């Protein structure tokens, strides 16, 4: 199996690594989270200039057509740097969904700005009745054609605060849990009847709660397109989340390894104690398994069991990442949970990535169900 990267993949990996090296440390990361949108606005513009936002999109749209390998490599590198920019939610999730569903007119109005980073789209799909990514769409789409208005409540628009537009799921027929009878609608942030309330997630990032009261929405895609497009995009997004978790785990392990080599107890580094060596060795094995599962997933792209491999990787990584975080924090003591160390930030980010939009058990169930 050839794991050599292409020239474009090598270039983007180097760009991502340079970005986090030049732009990130613990103090600056804290400052970025405290900005209005919960991330560094200048960093977002720079990611657009560097082509990282556009890279996963098709070449005919202005991207590089980055494949699963490239996506995993880039997000692993960004994860090691503990980046906070909402690339996964705004660019990879909402952006790719828009690219797959929007018609030519809609793409002409939004696509260039989305790829450059000048505008951000956020997806507003999950509702309170949904659990672990299950389908539950109660928000109603009333009317037809160009006269559709949306009514409902979307409390979980991740990275949705200060977005320029929202991709909102709404139902025109059937019950909230029905597989058919719903679709996606494009709603500009300044649409009448739309109320946006920000809230912070466990990792400090910003999300938004949307209240829609007769909000005009433009349909994206035709009947039945929404579910298929969402399934395809969610598979790539899940891979990106697993790759980011892998990068964070690598960073936490490396920082802890440095710590146990220098922290002294009883006149010697604590890393010389056999119990700590065994525990670190066990976590290194977890890290190696996690990397192997991500690599297995990326080589399955284009094959029928690609989605299964992605679910399998997520099931393992989402569960073991939290355990690793607990171990690394315990080695550091109380300071490990503070924002004074990258370790504390990393663990909080893992808490979100491992549970949104579904937890490890749900990913494992989906892996098993796929045979």
C-alpha positions as CSV (number, residue, x, y, z in Angstrom):
1,X,0.0,0.0,0.0
2,X,1.5,3.4,-1.1
3,X,1.0,6.1,1.6
4,X,3.1,8.7,-0.2
5,X,1.4,12.0,-0.5
6,X,0.8,13.8,-3.8
7,X,2.5,17.2,-4.4
8,X,-0.7,19.1,-3.6
9,X,-1.2,17.1,-0.4
10,X,2.4,17.7,0.7
11,X,2.0,21.4,0.0
12,X,-1.2,21.7,2.0
13,X,0.2,19.7,4.9
14,X,3.2,22.1,5.0
15,X,0.9,25.1,4.8
16,X,-1.3,23.8,7.6
17,X,1.8,23.1,9.8
18,X,3.3,26.5,9.1
19,X,-0.1,28.2,9.8
20,X,-0.4,26.7,13.3
21,X,3.3,27.2,14.0
22,X,3.2,30.9,13.1
23,X,-0.2,31.8,14.5
24,X,-0.7,29.6,17.6
25,X,0.4,29.4,21.1
26,X,-1.6,29.0,24.3
27,X,-2.1,32.7,24.9
28,X,-3.1,33.6,21.3
29,X,-5.5,30.6,21.2
30,X,-7.2,32.1,24.3
31,X,-7.4,35.4,22.5
32,X,-8.9,33.9,19.4
33,X,-11.7,32.2,21.4
34,X,-12.5,35.5,23.0
35,X,-13.1,37.2,19.7
36,X,-16.7,37.9,18.6
37,X,-17.2,34.8,16.5
38,X,-15.2,32.5,18.8
39,X,-12.2,32.3,16.4
40,X,-9.5,34.5,14.9
41,X,-11.1,36.6,12.1
42,X,-7.6,37.4,10.7
43,X,-6.8,33.7,10.8
44,X,-10.0,32.9,8.8
45,X,-9.0,35.4,6.1
46,X,-5.5,33.9,6.0
47,X,-6.9,30.4,5.6
48,X,-8.9,31.7,2.6
49,X,-5.8,33.3,1.1
50,X,-3.8,30.1,1.6
51,X,-6.4,28.0,-0.2
52,X,-7.1,25.7,2.8
53,X,-10.8,26.7,2.8
54,X,-11.2,26.0,-0.9
55,X,-9.0,22.9,-1.1
56,X,-11.7,20.2,-0.6
57,X,-14.0,21.6,-3.2
58,X,-14.1,20.5,-6.8
59,X,-11.7,22.0,-9.3
60,X,-14.5,23.4,-11.4
61,X,-15.7,25.4,-8.4
62,X,-12.3,26.8,-7.7
63,X,-10.9,24.2,-5.3
64,X,-8.3,21.5,-5.5
65,X,-10.6,18.5,-5.4
66,X,-8.8,17.3,-2.2
67,X,-9.5,13.7,-1.6
68,X,-9.9,11.8,1.7
69,X,-6.2,11.4,2.2
70,X,-5.6,15.2,1.8
71,X,-8.5,16.0,4.1
72,X,-7.1,13.7,6.8
73,X,-3.6,15.1,6.5
74,X,-4.6,18.7,6.7
75,X,-6.9,18.3,9.7
76,X,-4.5,16.1,11.6
77,X,-1.9,18.9,11.2
78,X,-4.4,21.6,12.3
79,X,-5.4,19.4,15.2
80,X,-1.8,19.2,16.4
81,X,-1.8,23.0,16.5
82,X,-5.2,23.1,18.4
83,X,-6.7,25.5,15.9
84,X,-10.1,27.1,16.6
85,X,-11.2,28.2,13.2
86,X,-14.5,26.5,12.2
87,X,-13.2,24.9,9.0
88,X,-15.1,21.6,9.6
89,X,-18.5,23.2,10.4
90,X,-18.5,26.1,8.0
91,X,-16.3,25.0,5.1
92,X,-16.3,21.3,5.0
93,X,-19.9,20.7,6.3
94,X,-22.0,23.6,5.3
95,X,-19.9,24.6,2.3
96,X,-19.8,21.1,0.7
97,X,-23.5,20.6,1.3
98,X,-24.2,23.9,-0.4
99,X,-21.9,23.0,-3.3
100,X,-23.8,19.7,-3.8
101,X,-27.3,21.1,-3.6
102,X,-27.3,24.7,-4.8
103,X,-28.4,25.5,-8.4
104,X,-26.3,27.6,-10.7
105,X,-27.8,30.9,-9.6
106,X,-27.3,30.2,-6.0
107,X,-23.7,29.1,-6.5
108,X,-23.1,32.2,-8.5
109,X,-24.3,34.4,-5.6
110,X,-22.4,32.5,-2.8
111,X,-19.7,30.0,-4.0
112,X,-16.8,32.3,-4.7
113,X,-17.2,34.2,-1.4
114,X,-17.5,30.9,0.5
115,X,-14.3,29.5,-1.0
116,X,-12.4,32.7,-0.4
117,X,-13.6,32.9,3.2
118,X,-15.4,36.2,2.6
119,X,-18.7,34.6,3.6
120,X,-19.5,31.8,6.0
121,X,-22.3,29.3,5.8
122,X,-23.5,27.3,8.8
123,X,-25.8,24.3,8.9
124,X,-28.9,24.3,11.2
125,X,-30.2,20.8,11.1
126,X,-30.2,19.2,14.6
127,X,-33.2,19.8,16.8
128,X,-34.0,18.9,20.4
129,X,-35.7,15.7,19.4
130,X,-32.6,14.4,17.6
131,X,-30.2,12.2,19.5
132,X,-26.7,11.2,18.3
133,X,-27.3,12.3,14.8
134,X,-30.7,10.7,14.3
135,X,-33.1,12.3,11.9
136,X,-35.7,14.6,13.6
137,X,-36.9,17.6,11.6
138,X,-39.9,19.4,13.1
139,X,-39.2,22.9,11.7
140,X,-41.9,23.5,9.1
141,X,-41.6,24.7,5.5
142,X,-44.8,26.4,4.6
143,X,-45.9,27.3,1.1
144,X,-44.2,26.3,-2.2
145,X,-41.9,27.6,-4.9
146,X,-40.4,31.0,-4.2
147,X,-42.9,31.7,-1.4
148,X,-41.6,29.1,1.1
149,X,-41.4,30.4,4.7
150,X,-39.8,28.5,7.6
151,X,-41.1,28.2,11.2
152,X,-39.3,26.4,14.0
153,X,-36.4,26.3,16.4
154,X,-32.8,25.2,15.6
155,X,-30.8,25.3,18.9
156,X,-27.6,23.6,17.6
157,X,-26.1,25.7,14.7
158,X,-22.5,25.0,15.5
159,X,-20.2,27.8,14.4
160,X,-23.4,29.6,13.4
161,X,-22.8,32.9,15.3
162,X,-22.0,35.8,12.9
163,X,-22.4,33.5,9.9
164,X,-23.6,35.1,6.6
165,X,-26.1,32.5,5.9
166,X,-27.7,29.3,7.2
167,X,-28.6,26.0,5.5
168,X,-31.7,25.1,7.4
169,X,-33.5,21.7,7.3
170,X,-37.3,22.0,7.3
171,X,-40.2,19.6,6.7
172,X,-42.9,20.0,4.1
173,X,-44.6,16.7,4.7
174,X,-44.9,13.9,7.3
175,X,-43.8,13.5,10.9
176,X,-40.5,14.7,12.4
177,X,-38.8,11.3,12.3
178,X,-39.9,10.4,8.7
179,X,-37.0,9.7,6.3
180,X,-38.7,11.6,3.5
181,X,-40.6,14.8,3.3
182,X,-37.9,17.3,4.2
183,X,-35.2,19.4,2.6
184,X,-32.6,22.1,3.0
185,X,-33.2,25.8,2.6
186,X,-30.8,28.7,2.3
187,X,-31.5,31.5,4.7
188,X,-29.4,34.7,4.7
189,X,-28.4,36.0,8.1
190,X,-30.3,39.2,7.6
191,X,-33.6,37.5,6.6
192,X,-36.7,38.9,8.2
193,X,-38.2,36.8,11.1
194,X,-34.8,35.2,11.9
195,X,-33.5,35.5,15.5
196,X,-30.0,34.3,16.3
197,X,-28.8,33.8,19.9
198,X,-25.1,32.8,20.5
199,X,-23.9,30.3,23.1
200,X,-20.6,28.7,23.9
201,X,-19.8,25.0,23.7
202,X,-17.5,23.1,26.1
203,X,-14.4,23.9,24.1
204,X,-15.1,27.6,24.1
205,X,-16.2,27.8,20.5
206,X,-19.4,29.6,19.5
207,X,-22.7,28.1,18.4
208,X,-26.0,29.7,17.7
209,X,-29.7,29.1,18.5
210,X,-32.0,30.0,15.6
211,X,-35.6,30.9,16.0
212,X,-37.5,31.1,12.7
213,X,-40.8,32.9,12.5
214,X,-42.0,33.1,8.9
215,X,-38.5,33.3,7.5
216,X,-38.2,33.2,3.7
217,X,-36.0,30.3,2.5
218,X,-34.7,29.2,-0.9
219,X,-34.9,25.5,-1.5
220,X,-31.5,23.7,-2.1
221,X,-31.8,20.7,-4.3
222,X,-34.7,18.7,-5.4
223,X,-37.0,16.1,-3.7
224,X,-34.9,13.4,-2.1
225,X,-31.5,15.1,-2.6
226,X,-31.1,16.3,0.9
227,X,-30.6,13.0,2.7
228,X,-28.2,11.6,0.1
229,X,-26.1,14.8,0.0
230,X,-26.0,15.0,3.8
231,X,-24.9,11.3,4.1
232,X,-22.1,11.9,1.7
233,X,-20.8,15.1,3.3
234,X,-21.2,13.7,6.8
235,X,-18.8,10.8,6.0
236,X,-16.1,13.3,4.9
237,X,-16.8,15.5,7.9
238,X,-16.6,12.5,10.3
239,X,-13.2,11.6,8.8
240,X,-12.0,15.2,9.3
241,X,-13.1,15.1,12.9
242,X,-11.3,11.8,13.5
243,X,-8.2,13.2,11.9
244,X,-8.4,16.3,14.1
245,X,-8.8,14.2,17.2
246,X,-5.7,12.2,16.1
247,X,-3.7,15.4,15.8
248,X,-4.8,16.6,19.2
249,X,-4.0,13.2,20.8
250,X,-0.5,13.4,19.2
251,X,0.0,16.9,20.7
252,X,-1.2,15.8,24.1
253,X,1.0,12.7,24.1
254,X,4.1,14.7,23.0
255,X,3.6,17.4,25.6
256,X,3.1,14.8,28.3
257,X,6.2,12.9,27.2
258,X,8.3,16.0,27.5
259,X,6.7,16.7,31.0
260,X,7.4,13.2,32.5
261,X,11.0,13.5,31.2
262,X,11.6,16.7,33.1
263,X,9.3,16.7,36.1
264,X,11.3,15.3,39.0
265,X,10.0,13.4,42.1
266,X,12.2,11.7,44.6
267,X,15.2,13.2,42.8
268,X,14.6,11.7,39.4
269,X,12.3,12.3,36.4
270,X,8.9,10.7,37.0
271,X,9.3,9.2,33.5
272,X,11.7,6.7,35.0
273,X,9.0,5.1,37.2
274,X,7.9,1.8,35.7
275,X,4.2,2.4,36.4
276,X,4.3,5.7,34.3
277,X,6.3,4.0,31.6
278,X,3.7,1.3,31.2
279,X,0.8,3.8,31.2
280,X,2.6,5.9,28.5
281,X,3.3,2.8,26.5
282,X,-0.4,1.8,26.6
283,X,-1.4,5.3,25.3
284,X,1.2,5.1,22.6
285,X,-0.4,1.9,21.4
286,X,-3.8,3.6,21.4
287,X,-2.2,6.4,19.3
288,X,-0.8,3.9,16.8
289,X,-4.1,2.1,16.5
290,X,-5.9,5.4,15.9
291,X,-3.5,6.4,13.1
292,X,-3.9,2.9,11.5
293,X,-7.7,3.3,11.5
294,X,-7.6,6.7,9.9
295,X,-5.2,5.4,7.3
296,X,-7.5,2.4,6.7
297,X,-10.4,4.8,6.2
298,X,-8.7,7.0,3.6
299,X,-7.5,4.0,1.5
300,X,-11.1,2.9,1.3
301,X,-12.3,6.0,-0.4
302,X,-14.2,5.2,-3.6
303,X,-15.0,1.7,-2.3
304,X,-18.4,0.5,-1.0
305,X,-17.2,0.2,2.6
306,X,-15.6,3.7,2.8
307,X,-18.4,4.9,5.2
308,X,-18.1,1.8,7.3
309,X,-14.3,2.4,7.7
310,X,-14.9,6.0,8.7
311,X,-17.5,4.9,11.3
312,X,-15.1,2.4,12.7
313,X,-12.3,5.0,13.0
314,X,-14.6,7.4,14.8
315,X,-15.9,4.7,17.1
316,X,-12.4,3.8,18.3
317,X,-10.9,7.3,18.4
318,X,-13.9,9.1,20.0
319,X,-13.9,6.7,22.9
320,X,-10.1,6.4,23.4
321,X,-9.3,10.1,22.9
322,X,-11.1,11.0,26.1
323,X,-9.4,8.2,28.0
324,X,-6.0,9.5,26.8
325,X,-6.9,13.0,27.9
326,X,-7.7,11.8,31.3
327,X,-4.4,9.9,31.6
328,X,-2.3,12.9,30.3
329,X,-4.1,15.3,32.7
330,X,-3.4,13.0,35.6
331,X,0.3,12.9,34.9
332,X,0.3,16.7,35.0
333,X,-1.9,17.1,38.1
334,X,-4.4,19.9,38.6
335,X,-2.7,22.3,36.2
336,X,-3.6,19.8,33.4
337,X,-7.2,21.0,33.3
338,X,-6.4,24.7,33.2
339,X,-6.1,27.0,30.2
340,X,-2.5,27.6,31.1
341,X,-1.5,24.5,29.2
342,X,-2.3,23.3,25.7
343,X,-3.4,20.0,27.4
344,X,-6.5,21.6,28.9
345,X,-7.6,23.2,25.7
346,X,-7.0,19.9,23.8
347,X,-9.1,17.9,26.2
348,X,-12.0,20.3,26.0
349,X,-11.9,20.2,22.2
350,X,-11.8,16.4,22.3
351,X,-14.9,16.4,24.5
352,X,-16.8,18.2,21.8
353,X,-15.4,16.3,18.8
354,X,-16.0,12.9,20.5
355,X,-19.7,13.7,21.2
356,X,-20.9,15.9,18.4
357,X,-22.9,15.1,16.4
358,X,-22.9,11.5,17.8
359,X,-20.9,9.6,20.4
360,X,-18.6,6.6,20.0
361,X,-21.3,4.1,20.8
362,X,-23.5,5.4,18.0
363,X,-20.6,5.3,15.6
364,X,-19.9,1.7,16.6
365,X,-23.6,0.8,16.1
366,X,-23.5,2.2,12.6
367,X,-20.3,0.3,11.9
368,X,-21.9,-2.9,13.0
369,X,-25.1,-2.2,11.1
370,X,-23.2,-1.8,7.8
371,X,-22.2,-5.5,8.0
